[in-house]
Amino acid sequence: MSQVFKRQLSASVKSCARNKPLKFSDLKSIQLREPITPTHRNFDVSPDHPLWAFFGNGSNSEHAYRTSDELDTTSRAWTMPELRRKSFDDLHKLWYIILKERNVIATERRLANAIDNVGTTALSDLDAKMGLSHKRIKQVLLERQTAYERAQTLTSDINEYLANFEQRYINAAEDEIASENDKLVRLQYAVFGIQPALEDYNLESDINQKFVEGISFIAKVKLGRHLAQNPNSSVQFPLNGVVEELPFLIRSVDQAVEEVSALRESGQSVLLDKIDVFPFVRNALGKVLEEFNQQSS
Amino acid sequence: MSGMKLRAEKKMRKHLIEQLKARKVLGARIAQGEKSAEDLTRLNMPPQLYVFHNRFSGQVLYSQVPGFHQDQIDAQFTRPNWQNRKPNRRTDLWKLMCVVNFSNHEYAVAAYHGLKDLRKCRDTVQQQVAKAMRKKDDDGNIWSSGQYRPTYAQEAVADLSHVIDEFELENTRVMWESAWRKGDDARWRNDLVEHETLPPFTTKYQTALMAELQEKAVAEFAAAREGDMAHQSDTGAPGPGTSSPVA
């Protein structure tokens, strides 16, 4: 209670000392004040703030939307041949980069219409180009999926096709070999399920009978071409099982040939029992992957 | 015959319904009725003013206590029209815009009544003057986005600064939900007001925030009074800024 008493006393002392009244005398004579508009100058916004990603020029944006002279009007959509050369990861990244930009543009179109009612043709054109790129990315992925599925159904024709491919590969001219190598990479993925990039291998699930068949096909084709060019090479057919075939998958042909001849000289080249094949491949690829990871890190 | 009711039964039913209606709580009980400085002291309320902002319509509600009641809405929106409808009591719509700490209860009460007077002035006495200062849309109506009219919050901020300047309420501390709303510094008298920012919050946890603010303000106010009293007893004279002690 003493606290309460003290407060009342002190407060009334203060109000007695005032010469300004604590009340408006006449409502009609009050000079009303202009509304106080909020302002962003009262605080700072970090240039790293994630919401800046919604603006065309990031944290350098001066306005809510870009005008046509700030936009890249000379660009074009990605073409199908360009996209066909991209890996799945690249397409994935590209898809999201475009998606983000389209989102920014959609916001800008909406704001340009709502705030100033200005024309948004330039934004729409840009968006159309990006929409086309999106459609083409989907088309490319569809093509790949179709090719993969069709390859799975080619059970009867597949041996004939592989034999034809082998002949074409061995007899290819020097200027054709790059594209034939690309074809081989696509073929090994489509027919045998061997991923184009080493880091994409899943050693638990990918190593199966098809994979091993794929290794021997690749070794046969590559060594065949090597022997056609160098008939007196140190390594000749037949290759002694997966131990001698695996180097042709993970090394270049010259390195693989050296490795195989070294194996033969040291007597380490043995024909594995069937039950040992998968563990051997897993083990060997695991080591290569480790080396690869160490190099890349 | 089961549908038939005796007169006594009917009367009792009517009586019960009236009871239920009377018992319905239209907002925070503590916010019901106007509080004098003595009432606030008795209720252990610090000298504060709570300013709520309606997130649907942009309207502003003043309260002396951390809460609001339908009576306050009725009293502060006296002449509703299609651009200034009587707002809903829903607690999720009213977000704290700022909390103002005054140096004593007289100031808090004076500011509350001053703000209500200014609101009355804008809504009724000087309606045309207030209308002239608002931003308009192409049709000459108050600018709006949907039902949201930002001008009401801006007027409330102007009124707050007006009241503080007019009554010279020194040692006032305004705690803003967002520093953005404070507007230009030139519109405030720096010798009277300090500005702060509240921690981020949502309406869900607003009551907890207000309870904490109240508790802190009570402690601060008590400490300030203790200081005053100590000063008076040391010097044998009234505290700074006083002319004559009251017996």
Chai-1 contact restraints between the chains, C-beta under 6 A:
chainA,res_idxA,chainB,res_idxB,connection_type,confidence,min_distance_angstrom,max_distance_angstrom,comment,restraint_id
A,V4,B,T41,contact,1.0,0.0,6.0,A-B,restraint_1
A,K6,B,R225,contact,1.0,0.0,6.0,A-B,restraint_2
A,K6,B,M229,contact,1.0,0.0,6.0,A-B,restraint_3
A,R7,B,T41,contact,1.0,0.0,6.0,A-B,restraint_4
A,R7,B,R225,contact,1.0,0.0,6.0,A-B,restraint_5
A,S10,B,R225,contact,1.0,0.0,6.0,A-B,restraint_6
A,S10,B,D228,contact,1.0,0.0,6.0,A-B,restraint_7
A,A11,B,N104,contact,1.0,0.0,6.0,A-B,restraint_8
A,A11,B,H105,contact,1.0,0.0,6.0,A-B,restraint_9
A,A11,B,E106,contact,1.0,0.0,6.0,A-B,restraint_10
A,S12,B,V246,contact,1.0,0.0,6.0,A-B,restraint_11
A,V13,B,P238,contact,1.0,0.0,6.0,A-B,restraint_12
A,V13,B,T242,contact,1.0,0.0,6.0,A-B,restraint_13
A,V13,B,V246,contact,1.0,0.0,6.0,A-B,restraint_14
A,K14,B,N104,contact,1.0,0.0,6.0,A-B,restraint_15
A,S15,B,E106,contact,1.0,0.0,6.0,A-B,restraint_16
A,A17,B,G241,contact,1.0,0.0,6.0,A-B,restraint_17
A,A17,B,T242,contact,1.0,0.0,6.0,A-B,restraint_18
A,A17,B,S243,contact,1.0,0.0,6.0,A-B,restraint_19
A,K20,B,F167,contact,1.0,0.0,6.0,A-B,restraint_20
A,K20,B,E168,contact,1.0,0.0,6.0,A-B,restraint_21
A,L22,B,A110,contact,1.0,0.0,6.0,A-B,restraint_22
A,L22,B,F167,contact,1.0,0.0,6.0,A-B,restraint_23
A,F24,B,D117,contact,1.0,0.0,6.0,A-B,restraint_24
A,L27,B,C121,contact,1.0,0.0,6.0,A-B,restraint_25
A,L27,B,V125,contact,1.0,0.0,6.0,A-B,restraint_26
A,K28,B,V125,contact,1.0,0.0,6.0,A-B,restraint_27
A,I30,B,C121,contact,1.0,0.0,6.0,A-B,restraint_28
A,L32,B,Q126,contact,1.0,0.0,6.0,A-B,restraint_29
A,L32,B,V129,contact,1.0,0.0,6.0,A-B,restraint_30
A,L32,B,A130,contact,1.0,0.0,6.0,A-B,restraint_31
A,R33,B,A158,contact,1.0,0.0,6.0,A-B,restraint_32
A,R33,B,H162,contact,1.0,0.0,6.0,A-B,restraint_33
A,E34,B,M133,contact,1.0,0.0,6.0,A-B,restraint_34
A,P35,B,T151,contact,1.0,0.0,6.0,A-B,restraint_35
A,P35,B,Q154,contact,1.0,0.0,6.0,A-B,restraint_36
A,P35,B,E155,contact,1.0,0.0,6.0,A-B,restraint_37
A,P35,B,A158,contact,1.0,0.0,6.0,A-B,restraint_38
A,I36,B,Q154,contact,1.0,0.0,6.0,A-B,restraint_39
A,I36,B,V157,contact,1.0,0.0,6.0,A-B,restraint_40
A,I36,B,A158,contact,1.0,0.0,6.0,A-B,restraint_41
A,I36,B,G183,contact,1.0,0.0,6.0,A-B,restraint_42
A,I36,B,R187,contact,1.0,0.0,6.0,A-B,restraint_43
A,T37,B,Q154,contact,1.0,0.0,6.0,A-B,restraint_44
A,T37,B,G183,contact,1.0,0.0,6.0,A-B,restraint_45
A,P38,B,W180,contact,1.0,0.0,6.0,A-B,restraint_46
A,P38,B,R181,contact,1.0,0.0,6.0,A-B,restraint_47
A,P38,B,G183,contact,1.0,0.0,6.0,A-B,restraint_48
A,T39,B,G183,contact,1.0,0.0,6.0,A-B,restraint_49
A,N42,B,A179,contact,1.0,0.0,6.0,A-B,restraint_50
A,N42,B,W180,contact,1.0,0.0,6.0,A-B,restraint_51
A,N42,B,K182,contact,1.0,0.0,6.0,A-B,restraint_52
A,F43,B,A179,contact,1.0,0.0,6.0,A-B,restraint_53
